[in-house]
Amino acid sequence: MNQLFYAHLVPLDESLALLDQYQLSPAEHAELEELIYAMFDHRVMDTILVSLPPEHHDELMRRVAEAPHDLSIIVFIKQYVPQIDSHLQLVGNELGLDLRGLLHKMQEGGANV
């Protein structure tokens, strides 16, 4: 997956490494990895859109659509939400904990994830 503008604030390495603790086929691993990326992306964008004043949503979405890897997107957001770094780091931590809990529950239930 290409690096997105928020990747340095919401590192996924630790969460993705959790998958290595389970016996997964390459297809299962790839599918779960894709779901993790989608989960993180959804929560990150939700956090940004809730924090960013609505009149700037169109500009944000235009920038993300044109160049999702462009770090200037964070600069743009920080103009209106100076604390966005800490918000996104918290989201990353919460998602990592959620994922750990979900995988643990699946393992307890006898599922092979």
N, C-alpha and C positions, 0 to 999 in steps of 0.2 A: 504494500500500500504506500502511495506517495505520502510524504510528510505534509501534514496539514499545518495551517498557521498557528495552531495551538499546541502542536506536538511537544514542544519544549516545556510546556506548562503542565501537561497531563501525560506523563510518560506511561506507556502501556507495557513495557518490558516485564515488569513484575507480575502483572495480571496475566499476560500471555504465557509466562513461565509456569503458571499454575497448571496449565494444560498438560505439561510434561509429566506431571505426577500420575497421570491416568493412562491406561492402555487404550489408545485410540488409533484407529486406522488413519492413514494420511488424509483420507476424505473427511472423516469425522473431525480431525484436528483442524483442517482448513475451514470447514463449515463453522466450527465453534470460534475460530479466530476471526472469521468474517463477522459473526454475530457480536463478538466483543467490540470490534471496531465500530460497528453500527450503534451499539449501545452507548459507547463513549461519545460518538459524534452526536447522537440525539441529545444526550444530557448536556453536553457542552454547548450546543447551539441553543437549547432551551434556556440554559443559565444566561447566556449572552443576550438572547432576545428579551428575557424577563428583566434583565438589568439595564439594557440599552433603551433610551427613550424611543417610543414608537416612530417618531418622525425620521429616525435614522435607520430603520429596518430595511427599507428599499436599497439604500446605499450599501449597507452591509451585505445584503444578499447579492447585489450586483458584483461586489468585489470578490465574494466567495465563489460565485459562479465563474468569474473570469480567471481567477488565479488562487485556488484554495490553499496553495503553499506560501503565498506572499505574506511575509512577516509584518508588512505595513498595515495589515488588517488589524492586528493587535494594537498598533499605534492609533489607528482610527478609533477603535473601541475605547481605548484609554482616555481619549479626549472627553468622553462622556461618562465613563465608568472607570475612574482611576484605580480602583481596587480589583479590577477584573482578574489580575494574576492570582491573587489569593483566593478569589471565588472559584476559579478553574482548578487550582491545586486541591481545594477542598472537594470539589466534584470528583476529581481523579481518585482521591483517597477513599471517598465514600463508595465509589463504584468498585474499587479494588476489594473493599470489605464485603460489599454485596455479592460480588463474584465468588469470593472465598466461601461465603456462607452457602450460596447456591450449590457450588460444587461439593461442599461437605454434605449437604442434605441429600444430594443425588447419590453420593457414595454410601451414605448410611442406608438409603432405601434399596441398596443392592443394585442400583443402576450402574452401568459401566460408563456413565456420562454420555 
